[in-house]
Amino acid sequence: MSGKKNVIVLGFDGLDPYYLNKFLNKLPHLRKVIQEGCFGILKSTIPPVTPGAWVGITSGTNPGKSGILGFFKFDRTAYRFKLISARDKQVKDVWDIISNNGYTCGLVNVPVTYPPKRIKHFMISGRFTPGRVAAFPKSLERSLKSAGYISFIDITNLAFICANKRLIRINIEKEITNEICVASL
């Protein structure tokens, strides 16, 4: 062994610790990772919304500093809401620092990583990726597409309806989600 250490970070969005403990006996591999590695329950961001929380984890900043407050950002030029993307981040993520210092890293399905950017190894975009898959390098994206890989959530299958100051996400394929994001209009 060369003396190099490898680190794997697993994050489960919205995983209730109660249910994790309740079903851990049915998840032997995850139980082993928890027992032999480090495990902790994170305090969420304010507001406790997926995009801001994940960018907070990956950048060490709060939503006010990162610029990622929720699922949508108001586009003042088009006078409409648009889905957030990695382009909206106002901070560097840990993989930017890792890559810039010569180390390699790989990302799989991390929210708010579309469009994937050049890092020293690979990145497969997660939530909020338009289309089926987006990855860096492009050769990886082509391989994933040919294998039938689908990103965590395909936003092209979602409709966004704005009513009564609430943005409601509904899957067009009849699989209705229960995610309601309050927005100030």
N, C-alpha and C positions, 0 to 999 in steps of 0.2 A: 504494500500500500504506500502511496506517495506522501501521506501525511495530510492530504487535503481532506477537508470535511465537507460533506454534502448536507444540505438543509432542505427539508420538504415542509411546506406550509399548507395545511388543509384548512379550508374555510367552508363552513356550511351556513348559508344565508337563512336566517330566520329559524334556526334549529333551537327548539326549546330544550333547555338542559333537563327538564323533567322527563321528556320523552326519550332523550338520549340515554339517560340512566335506566329508564324502564325497558328499553329494547336492546341495550348493549350486549346482553347475553346472546342475542340472535345475530350479532355483528362481531364475530370473533377476530377478524383482521383489524377492524377499527379499535376494538378493545385492546388488542396487543399494542397498537400504535400509541394509544392513550397511556397504557401502563408503562411502556418502555421509553416514551418520549416526554415531551412537555405538553401540558394540557391546561387550558384556562378558559374561562368564560369572560368575554369582552363586554365592557360597558359600551352601549351604542352611542351614536352621535345624536345631537339635537339639531334638526328633527331626526328621528330614528327611521330613516328611509334608505333602502338598499344602495342607490348610487352614491350618496354622500358618505354612508358608512364604509363602503368598500374603498372609496378613494381615501378616506381617513385612515384606514388600515394600511393601505399601500403607500401613502405619502407621509403619514404622521401628522396630518393637519386636520383642522375642523372644516365643516362645509363652507363657512364664511371665507376662509382663506383659500380653499381649493376651488371655489366657484361652482361646486356641484351641490346644489341644495335639494334636488329632487329628480324626478324622471324627465321633466320638461324644462325648457329654457324659453323665455319669451324673446322672440325675434322682433326687434323694434322696427327693422326696415320692412319686413313683410307683414308686420302687425298680426302675428299668430304665434302659437306655441310650437316648438319643435322638440323632438326627442333629443336628449343630451347625447354627446359622444365624447371620446377621448380628446377631441379638439377643444372642448370647452374647459378642460382642466387648466388651472392657473399655477399648478405645482408639478414638481418632478415626483415620479414614483420610485420606489426602492429599486426596481429593475433598471431604471435609467442610471442610477448611481452604481449599481453592480456592473452593468455593461461598460460604463465609462471608465471603470477601474480595472478592466481586463478580465473580469470573471464572467462565467456563462450562467444563464438562467433560462428556464422554460416556463411558460405560462399556459394553462389550459382553463378555459371558461371563466376567467376573471371578469366580473362586470365592469363596464365602462372602459374597455380596451379596444373598441372599434373606433377608427380604423387601426389595425395592428401596425406597430411601428418597428423599425429596424432595431433589434437588440442583438446582443452577442449570444445567440443560440436560436430560440424559436418563441413565437407567441401565437396562440390560437384564441381569437376574440371570443368573449362570452356573451352574456346578456346584452341586449340592445344592438345586435349585429343584424343589419339588413341582409336578406338572402340566407342561404343555408350555412355558409361557413366563410370566415375570413381569417387568413393566417399569414405570418411571415416566417420563413421566406415563401415566396409564391409557389415554389415546387412542393412545399408541404401542403399548401392550400389545394393544389391540383390533386395530390395524393389523397387528401381527406375527402374531396368531392367525389373522386372515382370510387372510393370505398363506401360512399353513402353517408358520411358523417354529417350530422346536423348539429348546429350550435345550440346552446341551452334554450334559447327562445328566438324564434324567427319573427322579427317585427313586421315582416311583410304580410303576415297572417293576422295582424291585429288592426282593429279599428279603434280610433280614439274619439270619444264623444264628449263634448263639453256641455254640461247642463247644470244649472243651479250651483254654480261655483265649484263643481266637482269634475275631475277628469276620471272617466270610467274606462277601464281597459276591458274590451270584450274580444274574444277570439272568434274570428269569422267562421272557423270550422266547427262551430257549435260547442266547443269546450269552453264554457264560461269560467273565467277566473274570478276570484273574490277580491282582487286587488283594487282598492279605491284610493286614489291619491288626492288629498285635499290641496287645492291650489288657490292662491289669492288672485282673483281676476280684476 
